[in-house]
Amino acid sequence: MEQKHTKKMFLQIVKQLRDLIAVQNIQEGEKLPSERVLSEQLNVGRSSVREALRSLELLGLIETRHGDGTYLASMKHHHLVEIVGSFILQDASSVADVHATREMHEKEAIKIICQSETLRKLPVWESFFAEIELEQSLQREAILRECMIVTENRLAFKIWLQLSAYSNSALVNDITKEEKSHLQIMLASMQMGYLPEAIEAYEKWIEILK
């Protein structure tokens, strides 16, 4: 049962968290329930809750105080991107621009990772590589989201979330055998800091999705 729920869409879990905050009337500066409690209340795995909380913290919507729990941050500065994003995503003629903008952010994240020895050595890339090699269930969005998160650019990540939500029909699906080699080349190139090769593999992968 838990394995089934951990595969829920990331954005759906984030929405559940936001709804829970509203229902429980948690105010700015107040403490959120623990990961264990949230996992039980949302009926999802703790790893999924942890991932969602990590992203919300990057966006500045919550803050973690080590040894003291997680608290709701001020929300008054976090509405502009949602308003702009909602406007853009309602315009059917902007489909190509939306995808191009999302890809621009993803390429920039790959560039930052390739240029940072610390980010290149993160174990998550090897983990993704192994999951792809073993043909385990892995959503496309998971890799892209991790690339965006590790760069720690809150505004870019917030914009990317809006754009990826529009692209959900493709990104939430699992990686296929056809994509396997391109993704592995991309991940390996990122680990070695080979930017041109990483971008080329990324572009070939995205072309398959189109």
Backbone bond lengths (Angstrom), bond angles and torsions (degrees), N, CA, C in turn:
res aa  C-N    CA-C-N  psi(-1)  N-CA   C-N-CA  omega(-1)  CA-C   N-CA-C  phi
1 M - - - 1.463 - - 1.514 110.80 -
2 E 1.351 117.33 -44.49 1.452 119.95 -178.49 1.526 110.49 -65.13
3 Q 1.351 117.46 -38.78 1.458 120.36 179.91 1.515 110.59 -62.12
4 K 1.314 116.66 -36.20 1.455 120.28 179.39 1.521 110.35 -63.95
5 H 1.336 116.06 -43.55 1.451 119.48 -176.01 1.523 112.56 -74.47
6 T 1.321 118.20 -28.21 1.463 119.53 -179.85 1.512 111.43 -67.60
7 K 1.330 118.05 -14.71 1.456 121.48 178.98 1.525 111.90 -91.10
8 K 1.339 116.96 4.23 1.458 119.39 177.36 1.514 109.49 -61.48
9 M 1.310 115.60 152.59 1.449 120.33 178.87 1.525 110.30 -58.41
10 F 1.321 115.07 135.84 1.460 121.45 179.97 1.526 111.33 -55.82
11 L 1.308 117.09 -46.45 1.467 120.18 -177.84 1.520 111.82 -64.09
12 Q 1.327 117.11 -31.18 1.459 120.41 178.20 1.528 110.04 -66.18
13 I 1.333 116.64 -39.91 1.464 120.30 179.48 1.518 110.43 -67.07
14 V 1.341 116.20 -40.36 1.465 119.89 177.03 1.526 109.99 -60.70
15 K 1.336 116.27 -42.72 1.467 120.05 178.69 1.521 110.82 -62.81
16 Q 1.332 116.83 -40.06 1.458 120.28 178.20 1.533 110.59 -61.63
17 L 1.317 115.60 -40.22 1.462 119.51 178.57 1.525 110.95 -63.37
18 R 1.328 115.55 -43.56 1.463 119.33 179.98 1.522 110.79 -64.77
19 D 1.343 116.34 -40.53 1.468 120.13 178.07 1.519 110.88 -63.83
20 L 1.337 116.21 -39.96 1.465 120.60 179.63 1.534 110.78 -63.33
21 I 1.334 115.91 -41.57 1.466 120.49 178.60 1.525 109.98 -60.74
22 A 1.346 116.05 -39.79 1.460 119.83 -179.73 1.532 111.38 -70.17
23 V 1.328 116.28 -45.23 1.472 120.99 -178.14 1.525 111.02 -63.31
24 Q 1.327 116.26 -42.14 1.464 120.07 -179.15 1.532 112.30 -83.70
25 N 1.338 115.25 0.23 1.462 121.51 177.04 1.526 112.20 53.99
26 I 1.329 115.32 44.76 1.462 120.63 177.09 1.524 108.60 -75.62
27 Q 1.313 116.45 123.65 1.453 121.83 -175.13 1.528 111.12 -94.78
28 E 1.334 114.97 163.43 1.460 120.36 177.08 1.526 110.08 -55.53
29 G 1.322 115.60 131.50 1.456 120.66 -180.00 1.514 114.01 89.50
30 E 1.341 116.81 -7.56 1.462 119.99 179.41 1.526 110.61 -90.81
31 K 1.315 114.71 156.18 1.455 121.89 -175.08 1.519 111.91 -80.28
32 L 1.345 116.52 138.96 1.457 122.28 174.93 1.531 109.65 -86.66
33 P 1.316 117.34 158.13 1.469 120.07 174.97 1.529 110.12 -59.71
34 S 1.320 116.25 159.53 1.466 120.92 179.56 1.520 110.63 -68.23
35 E 1.334 116.19 166.67 1.470 120.76 177.53 1.521 110.82 -56.50
36 R 1.325 116.35 -42.15 1.462 120.22 -178.25 1.523 110.68 -62.88
37 V 1.326 116.64 -44.89 1.465 120.93 -179.27 1.526 110.42 -66.45
38 L 1.334 116.68 -43.27 1.470 120.18 178.38 1.523 111.08 -61.77
39 S 1.324 116.13 -40.24 1.456 120.87 178.64 1.526 110.57 -59.32
40 E 1.326 116.15 -42.01 1.464 120.80 -179.97 1.529 111.29 -71.07
41 Q 1.326 116.80 -42.40 1.463 120.76 -176.83 1.531 111.71 -69.64
42 L 1.336 116.95 -35.95 1.460 120.61 -179.00 1.522 112.61 -91.03
43 N 1.343 115.04 -9.90 1.467 121.34 -179.46 1.529 111.75 59.28
44 V 1.337 114.99 45.20 1.464 121.38 176.55 1.525 108.63 -132.63
45 G 1.310 116.98 165.01 1.455 121.11 -179.72 1.527 111.74 -68.36
46 R 1.322 116.47 152.68 1.464 120.73 -179.62 1.520 111.88 -63.06
47 S 1.329 117.13 -32.54 1.462 119.74 179.17 1.523 110.64 -64.68
48 S 1.336 116.80 -36.19 1.465 120.87 178.30 1.520 110.59 -68.61
49 V 1.329 116.03 -40.66 1.468 120.63 177.49 1.523 109.97 -63.14
50 R 1.325 115.98 -44.40 1.467 120.72 -178.73 1.529 110.89 -61.49
51 E 1.315 116.12 -40.68 1.465 120.62 -179.29 1.528 110.45 -66.41
52 A 1.323 116.51 -42.66 1.463 120.29 179.26 1.522 111.26 -65.24
53 L 1.334 116.87 -42.20 1.463 121.12 179.11 1.521 110.80 -63.98
54 R 1.319 115.77 -38.33 1.456 120.01 179.17 1.526 110.98 -61.13
55 S 1.322 116.09 -41.65 1.459 120.53 179.44 1.523 111.62 -69.62
56 L 1.325 116.93 -41.09 1.460 120.45 178.30 1.524 111.30 -63.53
57 E 1.336 115.77 -33.69 1.460 119.40 177.28 1.522 110.51 -68.70
58 L 1.318 116.69 -39.66 1.463 120.75 178.25 1.524 110.24 -62.29
59 L 1.320 116.77 -35.00 1.455 121.32 178.79 1.520 112.37 -76.42
60 G 1.322 116.76 -8.11 1.454 120.08 179.59 1.516 113.76 81.97
61 L 1.342 116.75 13.88 1.462 120.28 -178.71 1.522 112.17 -84.87
62 I 1.331 115.90 -24.92 1.458 120.45 174.82 1.524 107.88 -135.46
63 E 1.305 116.92 164.76 1.460 120.85 176.07 1.519 109.69 -136.86
64 T 1.312 115.31 137.80 1.461 121.34 179.83 1.518 109.57 -99.99
65 R 1.314 115.86 126.13 1.456 121.54 176.43 1.524 106.84 -107.54
66 H 1.314 115.29 108.28 1.462 120.95 -173.58 1.526 111.44 -53.89
67 G 1.319 114.14 125.30 1.456 120.47 -179.90 1.509 113.42 84.42
68 D 1.349 117.02 -2.64 1.464 119.04 -175.74 1.514 113.67 -130.01
69 G 1.341 118.33 -7.14 1.455 119.92 177.08 1.520 114.11 106.68
70 T 1.330 114.84 -168.17 1.463 122.62 -176.22 1.520 109.81 -114.91
71 Y 1.338 115.82 136.74 1.457 121.50 -175.49 1.526 110.93 -125.17
72 L 1.329 115.70 150.61 1.452 121.24 178.26 1.522 109.36 -78.78
73 A 1.336 115.63 125.61 1.468 120.75 -179.29 1.524 109.82 -87.30
74 S 1.318 115.87 176.25 1.459 121.45 179.01 1.516 109.83 -65.15
75 M 1.327 116.85 133.97 1.460 121.21 -177.33 1.529 112.48 -100.36
76 K 1.316 118.79 -4.76 1.464 120.46 -168.99 1.515 113.90 -69.15
77 H 1.351 117.37 -17.53 1.459 119.59 -178.30 1.528 112.60 -103.67
78 H 1.329 117.66 12.88 1.466 119.58 -170.39 1.526 113.79 -118.93
79 H 1.340 116.94 35.00 1.472 119.20 -177.80 1.518 113.58 -114.26
80 L 1.328 118.79 -19.30 1.457 121.49 -174.30 1.517 112.38 -60.22
81 V 1.326 117.57 -48.67 1.463 120.08 -176.60 1.518 111.53 -64.06
82 E 1.350 117.72 -38.31 1.460 120.22 178.35 1.522 110.71 -62.78
83 I 1.333 117.29 -41.01 1.462 121.36 -179.37 1.518 110.41 -65.35
84 V 1.339 116.49 -48.99 1.459 120.88 179.37 1.525 110.46 -63.38
85 G 1.337 116.37 -44.26 1.454 120.87 -179.61 1.512 112.21 -61.01
86 S 1.332 117.28 -43.83 1.455 121.41 179.96 1.520 110.98 -62.15
87 F 1.337 116.46 -39.16 1.456 120.92 179.50 1.530 110.74 -64.50
88 I 1.325 115.92 -46.83 1.464 121.19 -178.28 1.521 110.94 -64.10
89 L 1.323 116.15 -44.67 1.457 119.99 -172.82 1.517 113.40 -72.68
90 Q 1.338 117.33 -11.23 1.455 120.27 176.26 1.520 111.85 -87.84
91 D 1.316 117.59 -9.49 1.454 123.13 -178.05 1.527 109.11 -94.76
92 A 1.327 116.12 103.38 1.463 120.67 -176.26 1.531 112.14 -61.60
93 S 1.320 117.74 -28.19 1.466 120.81 -178.04 1.519 112.16 -72.18
94 S 1.332 117.03 -10.60 1.466 120.49 -177.74 1.521 113.11 -96.88
95 V 1.331 117.26 12.60 1.469 121.33 -176.36 1.529 111.70 -54.04
96 A 1.324 116.83 -50.65 1.473 120.41 -177.55 1.522 110.85 -62.80
97 D 1.332 116.75 -40.30 1.455 120.59 -179.98 1.520 111.76 -65.21
98 V 1.319 116.48 -37.82 1.468 121.04 179.63 1.521 110.22 -62.54
99 H 1.337 116.50 -47.52 1.458 120.00 179.98 1.524 111.51 -65.67
100 A 1.337 116.55 -41.13 1.469 120.70 -179.39 1.527 110.61 -64.09
101 T 1.324 116.67 -38.57 1.467 120.67 -179.83 1.520 110.87 -68.42
102 R 1.340 115.76 -41.09 1.463 119.24 177.20 1.524 110.44 -61.45
103 E 1.319 116.88 -44.95 1.463 121.28 -179.66 1.528 111.17 -64.21
104 M 1.328 116.67 -34.57 1.460 120.68 177.75 1.527 110.93 -61.56
105 H 1.331 116.20 -43.40 1.460 120.73 178.16 1.530 111.01 -66.05
106 E 1.317 116.93 -38.39 1.465 120.47 -179.58 1.523 111.47 -67.46
107 K 1.323 116.43 -40.85 1.470 120.27 177.73 1.528 111.26 -64.16
108 E 1.322 116.00 -40.07 1.461 119.45 179.25 1.526 110.53 -64.70
109 A 1.341 116.55 -37.85 1.465 120.39 177.67 1.530 110.42 -64.09
110 I 1.329 116.58 -42.66 1.468 120.93 177.95 1.530 109.74 -61.14
111 K 1.317 116.85 -41.28 1.467 121.52 178.83 1.530 111.02 -60.99
112 I 1.326 116.18 -45.28 1.467 120.77 -179.63 1.523 110.65 -62.41
113 I 1.328 116.03 -42.04 1.468 120.57 179.73 1.527 110.46 -63.89
114 C 1.326 116.68 -45.81 1.466 120.88 -179.41 1.524 111.96 -61.11
115 Q 1.315 117.26 -31.58 1.460 121.57 -175.89 1.529 113.22 -89.91
116 S 1.322 116.77 -2.57 1.462 120.75 -179.45 1.522 110.68 -115.84
117 E 1.300 117.12 116.57 1.468 120.82 179.87 1.518 111.00 -61.40
118 T 1.333 116.36 -37.83 1.468 120.81 179.71 1.519 111.55 -63.09
119 L 1.329 116.31 -46.05 1.464 120.28 -178.63 1.529 111.52 -70.38
120 R 1.336 116.72 -35.06 1.472 120.08 179.37 1.528 111.22 -63.18
121 K 1.327 116.85 -31.37 1.458 120.93 -174.89 1.531 113.78 -89.42
122 L 1.319 117.28 2.47 1.463 119.26 178.78 1.536 109.97 -60.70
123 P 1.326 118.21 133.50 1.478 121.22 -176.80 1.518 114.52 -64.71
124 V 1.323 117.19 -16.30 1.464 119.95 -176.17 1.528 111.80 -62.60
125 W 1.338 118.00 -32.22 1.476 120.01 -178.66 1.529 110.76 -67.58
126 E 1.337 116.19 -41.47 1.469 120.28 177.60 1.523 110.44 -65.78
127 S 1.333 115.61 -35.79 1.460 120.62 178.57 1.527 110.71 -64.62
128 F 1.334 116.20 -45.25 1.467 120.53 177.29 1.535 110.50 -61.26
129 F 1.336 116.22 -44.33 1.466 121.40 -179.39 1.529 110.32 -57.13
130 A 1.331 115.91 -44.97 1.467 120.88 -178.87 1.523 111.45 -66.38
131 E 1.323 117.27 -40.92 1.464 120.91 179.42 1.526 110.68 -62.49
132 I 1.341 115.67 -40.18 1.463 119.78 178.69 1.526 110.31 -67.27
133 E 1.334 116.60 -43.10 1.461 121.77 -179.58 1.527 110.81 -60.70
134 L 1.330 116.49 -40.18 1.461 121.72 -178.75 1.521 112.24 -84.86
135 E 1.350 115.11 0.13 1.465 122.50 178.73 1.525 111.59 56.39
136 Q 1.333 114.15 41.67 1.457 119.99 174.79 1.527 109.95 -79.99
137 S 1.319 116.00 162.13 1.459 120.65 179.49 1.526 109.64 -66.69
138 L 1.311 116.48 117.89 1.464 121.49 -179.00 1.515 109.12 -147.57
139 Q 1.324 116.62 121.78 1.461 120.64 179.58 1.528 111.11 -75.34
140 R 1.319 115.07 143.84 1.468 120.07 177.69 1.529 110.80 -58.41
141 E 1.314 114.53 -41.02 1.456 120.18 -176.30 1.528 112.39 -60.26
142 A 1.323 117.06 -30.34 1.466 120.78 -176.87 1.525 111.64 -60.51
143 I 1.335 116.26 -42.02 1.460 120.35 -179.51 1.518 110.92 -68.92
144 L 1.323 116.54 -45.69 1.465 120.52 -179.22 1.522 111.35 -65.08
145 R 1.322 115.76 -40.19 1.469 119.82 -179.86 1.524 110.43 -63.43
146 E 1.329 116.55 -41.02 1.467 120.04 179.80 1.525 110.10 -64.87
147 C 1.324 117.21 -39.18 1.469 120.40 177.11 1.517 110.64 -59.42
148 M 1.323 116.29 -42.06 1.464 120.22 -179.42 1.526 111.34 -70.39
149 I 1.320 117.24 -40.02 1.461 121.06 -176.44 1.519 111.92 -65.55
150 V 1.346 117.02 -45.19 1.467 119.33 -172.91 1.521 112.86 -67.70
151 T 1.343 117.73 -20.47 1.465 119.56 178.51 1.526 111.49 -74.40
152 E 1.338 116.84 -17.69 1.469 123.68 174.77 1.533 113.04 60.15
153 N 1.335 115.97 34.22 1.461 121.13 172.76 1.523 107.08 -100.50
154 R 1.321 116.84 101.59 1.459 120.70 -172.49 1.526 113.04 -63.10
155 L 1.317 117.06 -42.59 1.464 119.51 -178.21 1.520 110.85 -66.54
156 A 1.337 117.03 -44.81 1.461 120.66 179.19 1.531 110.53 -60.55
157 F 1.322 116.33 -41.78 1.461 120.24 -179.43 1.526 110.71 -65.97
158 K 1.314 116.65 -39.21 1.461 121.06 -179.37 1.530 110.63 -65.48
159 I 1.328 116.27 -42.70 1.466 120.74 176.82 1.525 110.10 -64.83
160 W 1.344 115.67 -43.23 1.464 120.10 -178.72 1.529 111.23 -60.76
161 L 1.319 117.51 -39.01 1.470 120.72 178.96 1.520 110.99 -59.21
162 Q 1.329 115.73 -42.63 1.459 119.38 178.90 1.527 110.90 -63.74
163 L 1.325 116.03 -44.68 1.452 120.65 -177.82 1.524 111.84 -69.64
164 S 1.321 116.95 -39.00 1.466 119.61 179.63 1.522 111.14 -69.81
165 A 1.333 116.77 -29.08 1.470 119.94 176.53 1.523 109.80 -60.88
166 Y 1.317 116.36 -36.68 1.462 121.23 177.62 1.527 110.56 -68.69
167 S 1.331 116.40 -29.38 1.463 121.30 -176.49 1.523 112.86 -95.25
168 N 1.323 117.27 12.58 1.462 121.62 -171.51 1.519 114.26 -55.88
169 S 1.343 117.15 -31.04 1.462 119.21 -175.99 1.525 111.76 -57.34
170 A 1.331 116.66 -30.58 1.464 119.81 179.87 1.520 111.70 -100.23
171 L 1.311 117.57 -42.05 1.457 120.71 -170.66 1.518 114.47 -72.04
172 V 1.316 117.99 -27.75 1.473 118.81 -177.43 1.525 112.25 -81.83
173 N 1.327 116.78 -8.69 1.462 119.13 178.61 1.525 110.81 -77.56
174 D 1.329 115.43 157.98 1.462 120.50 179.58 1.528 111.19 -73.53
175 I 1.314 114.96 154.27 1.460 122.23 177.76 1.528 109.26 -66.90
176 T 1.330 115.88 139.72 1.463 121.31 -179.42 1.533 110.59 -103.44
177 K 1.320 116.32 169.56 1.467 121.11 179.13 1.526 111.34 -61.88
178 E 1.326 116.34 -33.18 1.458 121.05 -179.12 1.533 111.55 -62.69
179 E 1.329 116.20 -30.77 1.469 121.11 -177.08 1.528 112.53 -88.07
180 K 1.316 116.50 -15.85 1.461 122.89 -168.89 1.528 113.77 -51.43
181 S 1.321 118.13 -53.63 1.466 120.81 -173.94 1.524 111.94 -65.00
182 H 1.335 116.99 -39.77 1.466 120.12 -179.01 1.531 111.17 -65.52
183 L 1.313 115.74 -41.35 1.464 119.70 -179.64 1.530 111.26 -67.58
184 Q 1.310 116.28 -40.51 1.459 119.28 179.64 1.526 111.32 -66.60
185 I 1.319 116.78 -37.79 1.465 119.77 176.19 1.530 109.63 -65.28
186 M 1.325 116.32 -41.53 1.462 120.21 178.71 1.523 111.41 -60.64
187 L 1.317 116.39 -47.17 1.466 120.90 -178.22 1.527 111.29 -66.20
188 A 1.326 116.72 -43.60 1.462 120.53 179.58 1.527 110.86 -64.66
189 S 1.326 116.64 -40.69 1.464 120.65 179.34 1.525 110.96 -65.92
190 M 1.317 116.88 -38.33 1.465 120.80 176.94 1.527 110.18 -61.51
191 Q 1.334 116.29 -43.24 1.463 120.29 -178.83 1.524 112.09 -64.05
192 M 1.336 116.37 -31.62 1.461 120.38 -178.77 1.526 112.63 -93.50
193 G 1.330 116.18 -5.63 1.454 119.71 178.89 1.511 113.78 79.93
194 Y 1.328 117.07 20.97 1.461 121.71 -179.87 1.532 108.92 -89.23
195 L 1.312 116.24 87.71 1.464 120.81 -173.26 1.527 114.24 -63.14
196 P 1.355 120.26 -51.17 1.477 119.09 -178.85 1.524 112.71 -56.44
197 E 1.348 115.90 -42.01 1.462 119.96 -179.55 1.533 111.18 -66.70
198 A 1.336 115.94 -38.88 1.466 120.32 179.85 1.526 110.75 -64.97
199 I 1.331 116.81 -43.81 1.462 120.93 -179.83 1.527 111.09 -66.94
200 E 1.334 116.55 -41.09 1.465 120.27 179.14 1.532 110.56 -61.85
201 A 1.331 116.51 -43.86 1.472 120.17 179.05 1.524 110.53 -65.21
202 Y 1.330 116.12 -39.87 1.473 120.75 177.73 1.528 110.07 -60.12
203 E 1.334 116.97 -46.91 1.464 121.18 -177.81 1.525 111.57 -63.52
204 K 1.331 116.89 -38.91 1.466 120.60 178.34 1.531 110.48 -66.58
205 W 1.338 115.30 -37.71 1.475 120.40 177.86 1.524 110.34 -64.57
206 I 1.323 116.92 -48.62 1.474 120.79 -179.10 1.520 111.18 -62.98
207 E 1.328 116.37 -35.45 1.472 119.46 179.19 1.517 111.13 -61.40
208 I 1.329 116.51 -35.49 1.473 120.40 177.37 1.534 110.49 -63.21
209 L 1.325 115.95 -38.91 1.470 120.40 -177.69 1.520 111.67 -68.89
210 K 1.324 116.43 -23.47 1.461 119.38 -178.65 1.529 111.16 -81.42
